[in-house]
Amino acid sequence: MARTTLCAGLALGILVAGCGGPEAQGGKAPAAAITINGAGSTFVNPAMSKWAYAYHEAKANTTVNYQSVGSGAGIAQYKAGTVDFGASDAPLSDKERGEMPTPTLHIPVTSGCEVLAYNIPNIGSGLKLSTEAIAGIFLGKIKTWNDPAIARPNPDLKLPAIPITVAHRSDGSGTTFIFTDYLTSSSPEWAKGPGKGKTVNWPVGLGGKGNEGVAGLVKQTPGCIGYVELAYAMQAKLNFGPLQNKSGEYIPPSLESASAAANAAVESMQKDVRVSIVNGAGKDAYPIVGFVYVLVSKTPKDPTKGKAVVDFLKWVLGPGQEMATPLQYAPLPKAVVDLNMAALGGVTTG
């Protein structure tokens, strides 16, 4: 896994923010340097890398290290106490929450779209995929790109009769959780079979590690299709298109369509922020959208580090929101930011 530093610039992967502490000014000793460590979601890594870099620029005594290892591995590291925060696109279940060493808060930090990226010879972006076609492809029942279920909403495209190769995650993944949550909510057959989870028994396909691995499989394999977070698809210059939503409309992924899904969940989040926003109501809602949650201890063993994590997250919830929009992450609704700020106020920070 690549590791970069602020001296080398910003890149996807693990970001180690910091090339040195601040110098004393006016005879005052500089603030003590502190490093906070996080691990988890590859979905959020482009945003987390940018946040870590910018936060160190704003607060030079604080370094944020983030390991993009997947939600499952991030949860495991957080549980083991080897990192100060975890990041997951899949919220902890009540059972998982009870297994954490200390009371754990879920802090949604952003939301974003997952796309179905494909590599079809002579077919560019814009292929429309229906709910029926998506389920059929990932169940292994639709086997070629010229299948009627794919061709029907794309009458102007000459789809080739080549085999479909499915790419999915091989590691425990919140991106998989969001996608299989969508399949479970939209396909009764999928719900009865693989179901939803950070890992599932895939009926068909090749496995890749991380969003990077799935994007790589799609790029290298003619006839391939896989689910990846929007920023990864754009950075890898992969093709993707509009997906059919619950209202029957074909909606492209965008900040606006992700925000429409997030805004529809605000009322239910007043009781519990662990909500599903796939297949959201409304004709403009993109169907495969999820929140990314930072997992943080309410009673950290090291209150100084606990305060540093809280300060970083408050910054993410403030100026960090607009900073992530060029990477196609949707800013949180104000009501969700307010819920987060109230929750962070309850963290013991000494």
BARO-301313 format. One record per residue (C-alpha): residue number from 1; x, y, z. Coordinates in Angstrom, 2 decimals, always signed. Example, Ala and Ser with C-alpha at 12.3 -4.5 7.8 and 13.67 -1.06 7.14 Angstrom:
2
+------+---------+---------+---------+
! resi !      px !      py !      pz !
+------+---------+---------+---------+
!    1 !  +12.30 !   -4.50 !   +7.80 !
!    2 !  +13.67 !   -1.06 !   +7.14 !
+------+---------+---------+---------+
***
This chain:
350
+------+---------+---------+---------+
! resi !      px !      py !      pz !
+------+---------+---------+---------+
!    1 !   +0.00 !   +0.00 !   +0.00 !
!    2 !   +1.45 !   +3.37 !   -1.03 !
!    3 !   +2.19 !   +6.00 !   +1.60 !
!    4 !   +2.59 !   +9.66 !   +0.72 !
!    5 !   +3.51 !  +12.74 !   +2.73 !
!    6 !   +2.56 !  +16.34 !   +2.55 !
!    7 !   +6.03 !  +17.02 !   +1.22 !
!    8 !   +5.28 !  +14.83 !   -1.79 !
!    9 !   +1.80 !  +16.21 !   -2.33 !
!   10 !   -1.67 !  +14.79 !   -2.29 !
!   11 !   -2.45 !  +11.35 !   -3.68 !
!   12 !   -4.94 !   +8.53 !   -3.18 !
!   13 !   -3.83 !   +5.93 !   -0.70 !
!   14 !   -2.57 !   +6.59 !   +2.76 !
!   15 !   -1.95 !  +10.23 !   +3.43 !
!   16 !   +0.60 !  +11.12 !   +6.04 !
!   17 !   +0.03 !  +14.80 !   +6.64 !
!   18 !   +3.00 !  +16.69 !   +7.86 !
!   19 !   +6.60 !  +17.59 !   +7.19 !
!   20 !   +7.32 !  +19.17 !  +10.55 !
!   21 !   +5.88 !  +21.12 !  +13.44 !
!   22 !   +5.23 !  +24.85 !  +13.59 !
!   23 !   +7.99 !  +27.17 !  +14.66 !
!   24 !   +7.70 !  +29.18 !  +17.82 !
!   25 !   +6.47 !  +32.71 !  +17.30 !
!   26 !   +6.84 !  +35.71 !  +19.52 !
!   27 !   +8.83 !  +33.74 !  +22.09 !
!   28 !   +5.95 !  +31.32 !  +22.71 !
!   29 !   +6.54 !  +27.59 !  +22.50 !
!   30 !   +4.70 !  +25.94 !  +19.61 !
!   31 !   +1.69 !  +23.79 !  +20.35 !
!   32 !   +2.63 !  +20.19 !  +21.00 !
!   33 !   +2.54 !  +18.09 !  +17.87 !
!   34 !   -0.10 !  +15.39 !  +17.79 !
!   35 !   -0.88 !  +12.62 !  +15.33 !
!   36 !   -4.28 !  +10.99 !  +14.98 !
!   37 !   -4.69 !   +7.75 !  +13.09 !
!   38 !   -7.72 !   +6.49 !  +11.20 !
!   39 !   -8.49 !   +3.56 !   +8.93 !
!   40 !  -11.32 !   +2.16 !   +6.87 !
!   41 !  -13.47 !   +3.09 !   +3.90 !
!   42 !  -11.88 !   +3.30 !   +0.47 !
!   43 !  -15.10 !   +5.03 !   -0.67 !
!   44 !  -14.19 !   +8.17 !   +1.30 !
!   45 !  -10.42 !   +8.05 !   +0.72 !
!   46 !  -10.27 !  +10.79 !   -1.97 !
!   47 !  -12.10 !  +13.18 !   +0.37 !
!   48 !  -10.25 !  +12.03 !   +3.51 !
!   49 !   -6.89 !  +12.55 !   +1.79 !
!   50 !   -7.85 !  +16.09 !   +0.81 !
!   51 !   -9.20 !  +16.83 !   +4.30 !
!   52 !   -6.06 !  +15.53 !   +6.01 !
!   53 !   -3.82 !  +17.64 !   +3.80 !
!   54 !   -5.87 !  +20.82 !   +4.19 !
!   55 !   -6.35 !  +20.37 !   +7.94 !
!   56 !   -2.60 !  +20.14 !   +8.47 !
!   57 !   -2.20 !  +23.31 !   +6.41 !
!   58 !   -4.70 !  +25.03 !   +8.73 !
!   59 !   -3.43 !  +23.46 !  +11.96 !
!   60 !   +0.22 !  +22.57 !  +11.47 !
!   61 !   +0.68 !  +20.85 !  +14.84 !
!   62 !   -1.87 !  +18.15 !  +13.92 !
!   63 !   -1.15 !  +15.28 !  +11.54 !
!   64 !   -3.93 !  +13.02 !  +10.28 !
!   65 !   -2.86 !   +9.59 !   +9.01 !
!   66 !   -5.54 !   +7.62 !   +7.17 !
!   67 !   -5.23 !   +4.05 !   +5.92 !
!   68 !   -7.55 !   +3.23 !   +3.02 !
!   69 !   -8.00 !   -0.46 !   +3.86 !
!   70 !  -11.75 !   -1.00 !   +3.45 !
!   71 !  -14.60 !   -0.57 !   +5.93 !
!   72 !  -14.32 !   -4.08 !   +7.36 !
!   73 !  -10.61 !   -3.75 !   +8.14 !
!   74 !  -11.12 !   -0.23 !   +9.49 !
!   75 !  -13.81 !   -1.41 !  +11.90 !
!   76 !  -11.51 !   -4.22 !  +13.06 !
!   77 !   -8.64 !   -1.78 !  +13.70 !
!   78 !  -10.93 !   +0.62 !  +15.56 !
!   79 !  -12.25 !   -2.25 !  +17.69 !
!   80 !   -8.69 !   -3.38 !  +18.46 !
!   81 !   -7.75 !   +0.15 !  +19.52 !
!   82 !   -4.93 !   +0.49 !  +17.00 !
!   83 !   -6.46 !   +3.63 !  +15.43 !
!   84 !   -8.19 !   +6.68 !  +16.87 !
!   85 !  -11.13 !   +6.56 !  +14.48 !
!   86 !  -12.61 !   +4.21 !  +11.93 !
!   87 !  -14.48 !   +5.04 !   +8.74 !
!   88 !  -17.18 !   +2.86 !   +7.26 !
!   89 !  -19.89 !   +3.17 !   +4.63 !
!   90 !  -21.74 !   +0.43 !   +6.54 !
!   91 !  -22.99 !   +1.52 !   +9.97 !
!   92 !  -22.39 !   -0.82 !  +12.88 !
!   93 !  -25.30 !   -3.08 !  +13.75 !
!   94 !  -26.57 !   -2.99 !  +17.33 !
!   95 !  -24.64 !   -6.22 !  +17.95 !
!   96 !  -21.42 !   -4.82 !  +16.49 !
!   97 !  -21.86 !   -1.61 !  +18.45 !
!   98 !  -22.14 !   -3.60 !  +21.67 !
!   99 !  -18.86 !   -5.36 !  +20.89 !
!  100 !  -16.86 !   -2.12 !  +20.69 !
!  101 !  -14.49 !   -1.50 !  +23.64 !
!  102 !  -16.04 !   +1.90 !  +24.43 !
!  103 !  -19.36 !   +3.61 !  +23.58 !
!  104 !  -19.10 !   +4.51 !  +19.90 !
!  105 !  -20.64 !   +7.38 !  +17.95 !
!  106 !  -21.51 !   +7.31 !  +14.26 !
!  107 !  -20.64 !  +10.65 !  +12.65 !
!  108 !  -21.80 !  +10.91 !   +9.01 !
!  109 !  -19.17 !  +13.03 !   +7.26 !
!  110 !  -20.37 !  +12.98 !   +3.65 !
!  111 !  -22.49 !  +11.10 !   +1.15 !
!  112 !  -21.78 !   +9.99 !   -2.37 !
!  113 !  -22.89 !   +7.95 !   -5.35 !
!  114 !  -21.79 !   +4.52 !   -6.44 !
!  115 !  -21.74 !   +3.97 !  -10.18 !
!  116 !  -21.80 !   +0.87 !  -12.32 !
!  117 !  -18.67 !   +1.38 !  -14.39 !
!  118 !  -18.32 !   -0.69 !  -17.54 !
!  119 !  -15.87 !   -1.49 !  -20.30 !
!  120 !  -17.84 !   -2.27 !  -23.47 !
!  121 !  -15.94 !   -1.94 !  -26.75 !
!  122 !  -17.19 !   +1.02 !  -28.82 !
!  123 !  -19.74 !   +2.06 !  -26.16 !
!  124 !  -19.07 !   +5.27 !  -24.26 !
!  125 !  -20.68 !   +6.75 !  -21.18 !
!  126 !  -24.46 !   +7.06 !  -21.02 !
!  127 !  -25.63 !   +3.43 !  -21.08 !
!  128 !  -28.94 !   +3.25 !  -19.21 !
!  129 !  -29.35 !   +0.31 !  -16.85 !
!  130 !  -32.74 !   -0.68 !  -15.49 !
!  131 !  -33.35 !   -2.16 !  -12.06 !
!  132 !  -34.15 !   -5.47 !  -13.78 !
!  133 !  -30.91 !   -5.45 !  -15.76 !
!  134 !  -28.70 !   -4.62 !  -12.76 !
!  135 !  -30.10 !   -7.46 !  -10.66 !
!  136 !  -29.94 !   -9.86 !  -13.61 !
!  137 !  -26.29 !   -9.04 !  -14.33 !
!  138 !  -25.11 !   -9.49 !  -10.74 !
!  139 !  -27.19 !  -12.64 !  -10.27 !
!  140 !  -25.42 !  -14.06 !  -13.32 !
!  141 !  -28.67 !  -14.47 !  -15.27 !
!  142 !  -27.94 !  -11.79 !  -17.87 !
!  143 !  -24.80 !  -13.03 !  -19.57 !
!  144 !  -24.20 !  -10.88 !  -22.68 !
!  145 !  -24.26 !   -7.16 !  -23.36 !
!  146 !  -26.89 !   -7.40 !  -26.09 !
!  147 !  -29.45 !   -8.97 !  -23.74 !
!  148 !  -32.95 !   -7.47 !  -24.30 !
!  149 !  -33.08 !   -6.17 !  -20.71 !
!  150 !  -30.02 !   -4.02 !  -21.43 !
!  151 !  -30.93 !   -3.13 !  -25.01 !
!  152 !  -34.52 !   -2.06 !  -24.27 !
!  153 !  -33.77 !   +1.36 !  -22.70 !
!  154 !  -30.87 !   +1.92 !  -25.13 !
!  155 !  -32.47 !   +1.64 !  -28.60 !
!  156 !  -29.84 !   +3.85 !  -30.26 !
!  157 !  -26.86 !   +1.76 !  -29.13 !
!  158 !  -25.51 !   -1.22 !  -31.02 !
!  159 !  -24.60 !   -3.43 !  -28.08 !
!  160 !  -22.12 !   -6.25 !  -28.79 !
!  161 !  -22.90 !   -9.91 !  -28.15 !
!  162 !  -19.89 !  -10.32 !  -25.87 !
!  163 !  -19.90 !  -11.97 !  -22.42 !
!  164 !  -20.42 !   -9.87 !  -19.31 !
!  165 !  -17.72 !  -10.13 !  -16.63 !
!  166 !  -18.81 !   -8.94 !  -13.19 !
!  167 !  -16.26 !   -7.28 !  -10.88 !
!  168 !  -16.97 !   -7.07 !   -7.15 !
!  169 !  -15.04 !   -6.47 !   -3.95 !
!  170 !  -12.98 !   -9.27 !   -2.43 !
!  171 !  -12.53 !   -7.55 !   +0.95 !
!  172 !  -15.00 !   -6.54 !   +3.65 !
!  173 !  -16.44 !   -3.38 !   +2.18 !
!  174 !  -18.91 !   -0.63 !   +2.99 !
!  175 !  -19.13 !   +0.01 !   -0.74 !
!  176 !  -20.38 !   -3.57 !   -1.07 !
!  177 !  -22.80 !   -2.97 !   +1.80 !
!  178 !  -24.34 !   +0.02 !   +0.00 !
!  179 !  -24.57 !   -1.81 !   -3.32 !
!  180 !  -26.04 !   -5.00 !   -1.86 !
!  181 !  -28.43 !   -2.90 !   +0.24 !
!  182 !  -29.63 !   -1.43 !   -3.06 !
!  183 !  -29.95 !   -4.87 !   -4.69 !
!  184 !  -31.80 !   -6.23 !   -1.65 !
!  185 !  -34.27 !   -3.35 !   -1.69 !
!  186 !  -34.88 !   -3.54 !   -5.45 !
!  187 !  -34.75 !   -7.27 !   -6.26 !
!  188 !  -36.76 !   -9.87 !   -4.30 !
!  189 !  -34.61 !  -12.61 !   -5.82 !
!  190 !  -31.42 !  -10.96 !   -4.60 !
!  191 !  -32.98 !  -10.40 !   -1.17 !
!  192 !  -33.73 !  -14.13 !   -0.88 !
!  193 !  -30.25 !  -15.07 !   -2.10 !
!  194 !  -27.01 !  -13.19 !   -1.39 !
!  195 !  -28.72 !  -10.41 !   +0.60 !
!  196 !  -26.78 !   -7.44 !   +1.97 !
!  197 !  -23.56 !   -7.14 !   +3.90 !
!  198 !  -19.96 !   -5.97 !   +3.85 !
!  199 !  -19.24 !   -9.37 !   +2.31 !
!  200 !  -21.69 !  -11.67 !   +0.47 !
!  201 !  -21.52 !  -14.89 !   -1.51 !
!  202 !  -21.40 !  -13.53 !   -5.04 !
!  203 !  -23.19 !  -15.68 !   -7.63 !
!  204 !  -20.71 !  -14.65 !  -10.32 !
!  205 !  -17.67 !  -12.50 !  -10.95 !
!  206 !  -14.08 !  -11.57 !  -10.15 !
!  207 !  -12.95 !   -9.99 !   -6.88 !
!  208 !  -10.80 !   -6.87 !   -6.51 !
!  209 !   -9.47 !   -5.28 !   -3.33 !
!  210 !  -10.75 !   -1.81 !   -2.62 !
!  211 !  -12.47 !   +0.60 !   -4.98 !
!  212 !   -9.09 !   +0.81 !   -6.69 !
!  213 !   -9.03 !   -2.93 !   -7.36 !
!  214 !  -12.52 !   -3.05 !   -8.84 !
!  215 !  -11.84 !   +0.02 !  -10.99 !
!  216 !   -8.66 !   -1.67 !  -12.23 !
!  217 !  -10.52 !   -4.86 !  -13.16 !
!  218 !  -13.09 !   -2.89 !  -15.13 !
!  219 !  -10.45 !   -0.85 !  -16.95 !
!  220 !   -8.40 !   -3.91 !  -17.90 !
!  221 !  -11.20 !   -6.33 !  -18.84 !
!  222 !  -13.33 !   -5.85 !  -21.98 !
!  223 !  -16.96 !   -6.68 !  -21.21 !
!  224 !  -16.51 !   -5.96 !  -17.50 !
!  225 !  -18.88 !   -4.12 !  -15.13 !
!  226 !  -18.32 !   -3.27 !  -11.48 !
!  227 !  -19.57 !   -1.00 !   -8.71 !
!  228 !  -17.25 !   +1.81 !   -7.58 !
!  229 !  -17.54 !   +5.17 !   -5.88 !
!  230 !  -18.01 !   +8.00 !   -8.38 !
!  231 !  -14.65 !   +9.72 !   -7.77 !
!  232 !  -12.76 !   +6.51 !   -8.55 !
!  233 !  -14.67 !   +6.03 !  -11.81 !
!  234 !  -13.94 !   +9.60 !  -12.86 !
!  235 !  -10.26 !   +9.45 !  -11.93 !
!  236 !   -9.85 !   +6.16 !  -13.82 !
!  237 !  -11.80 !   +7.61 !  -16.78 !
!  238 !  -14.29 !   +4.74 !  -16.73 !
!  239 !  -17.63 !   +4.82 !  -18.52 !
!  240 !  -20.89 !   +4.83 !  -16.57 !
!  241 !  -24.45 !   +5.98 !  -17.14 !
!  242 !  -27.86 !   +6.77 !  -15.64 !
!  243 !  -29.56 !   +4.16 !  -13.46 !
!  244 !  -33.29 !   +3.60 !  -13.10 !
!  245 !  -34.59 !   +4.81 !   -9.75 !
!  246 !  -37.61 !   +3.88 !   -7.67 !
!  247 !  -39.79 !   +6.29 !   -9.66 !
!  248 !  -38.77 !   +4.67 !  -12.95 !
!  249 !  -36.61 !   +7.62 !  -14.02 !
!  250 !  -33.07 !   +7.19 !  -15.36 !
!  251 !  -30.89 !   +9.46 !  -13.23 !
!  252 !  -27.16 !  +10.15 !  -13.67 !
!  253 !  -24.91 !  +10.30 !  -10.59 !
!  254 !  -24.26 !  +13.85 !   -9.40 !
!  255 !  -23.97 !  +16.03 !   -6.33 !
!  256 !  -27.59 !  +17.03 !   -6.80 !
!  257 !  -28.95 !  +13.49 !   -7.11 !
!  258 !  -26.91 !  +12.35 !   -4.08 !
!  259 !  -28.16 !  +15.33 !   -2.07 !
!  260 !  -31.75 !  +14.52 !   -3.03 !
!  261 !  -31.34 !  +11.05 !   -1.50 !
!  262 !  -29.66 !  +12.40 !   +1.65 !
!  263 !  -32.24 !  +15.14 !   +2.19 !
!  264 !  -35.04 !  +12.58 !   +2.06 !
!  265 !  -33.51 !  +10.83 !   +5.10 !
!  266 !  -33.18 !  +13.84 !   +7.41 !
!  267 !  -36.38 !  +13.22 !   +9.37 !
!  268 !  -35.59 !   +9.58 !  +10.13 !
!  269 !  -32.03 !  +10.52 !  +11.16 !
!  270 !  -33.37 !  +12.49 !  +14.11 !
!  271 !  -33.87 !   +9.13 !  +15.87 !
!  272 !  -30.84 !   +7.26 !  +14.54 !
!  273 !  -28.26 !   +8.40 !  +11.99 !
!  274 !  -27.72 !   +4.80 !  +10.84 !
!  275 !  -30.10 !   +4.97 !   +7.89 !
!  276 !  -30.24 !   +3.56 !   +4.38 !
!  277 !  -30.57 !   +6.08 !   +1.57 !
!  278 !  -30.58 !   +3.68 !   -1.38 !
!  279 !  -33.63 !   +3.64 !   -3.63 !
!  280 !  -34.79 !   +6.93 !   -2.19 !
!  281 !  -38.16 !   +8.44 !   -2.92 !
!  282 !  -38.39 !  +11.27 !   -5.43 !
!  283 !  -37.99 !  +11.31 !   -9.18 !
!  284 !  -34.61 !  +13.09 !   -9.01 !
!  285 !  -32.97 !  +10.75 !   -6.48 !
!  286 !  -30.06 !   +8.62 !   -7.69 !
!  287 !  -30.67 !   +5.04 !   -6.48 !
!  288 !  -27.24 !   +3.98 !   -5.12 !
!  289 !  -26.17 !   +6.54 !   -2.54 !
!  290 !  -24.69 !   +6.09 !   +0.91 !
!  291 !  -23.34 !   +7.99 !   +3.88 !
!  292 !  -19.81 !   +7.53 !   +5.15 !
!  293 !  -19.62 !   +7.26 !   +8.94 !
!  294 !  -16.63 !   +8.05 !  +11.11 !
!  295 !  -16.62 !   +5.85 !  +14.20 !
!  296 !  -15.33 !   +7.67 !  +17.26 !
!  297 !  -15.23 !   +6.76 !  +20.92 !
!  298 !  -17.47 !   +8.74 !  +23.24 !
!  299 !  -15.02 !   +8.04 !  +26.08 !
!  300 !  -11.55 !   +7.91 !  +24.47 !
!  301 !   -8.75 !   +6.38 !  +26.53 !
!  302 !   -6.53 !   +9.33 !  +25.61 !
!  303 !   -8.63 !  +12.51 !  +26.07 !
!  304 !   -5.98 !  +14.62 !  +24.31 !
!  305 !   -6.23 !  +12.52 !  +21.18 !
!  306 !   -9.98 !  +12.42 !  +21.63 !
!  307 !  -10.08 !  +16.21 !  +21.51 !
!  308 !   -7.86 !  +16.22 !  +18.42 !
!  309 !  -10.25 !  +13.81 !  +16.65 !
!  310 !  -13.26 !  +15.93 !  +17.65 !
!  311 !  -11.57 !  +19.12 !  +16.44 !
!  312 !  -10.72 !  +17.48 !  +13.10 !
!  313 !  -14.27 !  +16.21 !  +12.62 !
!  314 !  -15.78 !  +19.60 !  +13.47 !
!  315 !  -13.54 !  +21.09 !  +10.78 !
!  316 !  -14.63 !  +18.38 !   +8.31 !
!  317 !  -18.26 !  +19.24 !   +9.08 !
!  318 !  -17.51 !  +22.92 !   +8.44 !
!  319 !  -15.10 !  +24.03 !   +5.69 !
!  320 !  -14.34 !  +20.43 !   +4.78 !
!  321 !  -17.79 !  +19.94 !   +3.26 !
!  322 !  -17.38 !  +22.30 !   +0.31 !
!  323 !  -13.80 !  +21.13 !   -0.11 !
!  324 !  -15.05 !  +17.65 !   -1.03 !
!  325 !  -17.57 !  +18.72 !   -3.68 !
!  326 !  -15.02 !  +18.85 !   -6.57 !
!  327 !  -14.49 !  +15.14 !   -5.84 !
!  328 !  -18.25 !  +14.57 !   -6.23 !
!  329 !  -19.07 !  +14.08 !   -2.54 !
!  330 !  -22.31 !  +15.76 !   -1.54 !
!  331 !  -22.34 !  +18.22 !   +1.38 !
!  332 !  -24.40 !  +17.05 !   +4.34 !
!  333 !  -27.80 !  +18.63 !   +4.99 !
!  334 !  -27.55 !  +21.28 !   +7.72 !
!  335 !  -29.81 !  +19.26 !  +10.00 !
!  336 !  -27.36 !  +16.34 !   +9.85 !
!  337 !  -24.40 !  +18.64 !  +10.57 !
!  338 !  -26.28 !  +19.93 !  +13.63 !
!  339 !  -26.90 !  +16.36 !  +14.84 !
!  340 !  -23.21 !  +15.60 !  +14.43 !
!  341 !  -22.09 !  +18.70 !  +16.31 !
!  342 !  -24.39 !  +17.84 !  +19.21 !
!  343 !  -23.04 !  +14.27 !  +19.31 !
!  344 !  -19.41 !  +15.42 !  +19.25 !
!  345 !  -20.16 !  +17.75 !  +22.14 !
!  346 !  -20.71 !  +14.65 !  +24.27 !
!  347 !  -17.23 !  +13.20 !  +23.70 !
!  348 !  -15.03 !  +13.21 !  +26.82 !
!  349 !  -12.00 !  +15.31 !  +25.95 !
!  350 !  -10.48 !  +15.99 !  +29.35 !
+------+---------+---------+---------+
***
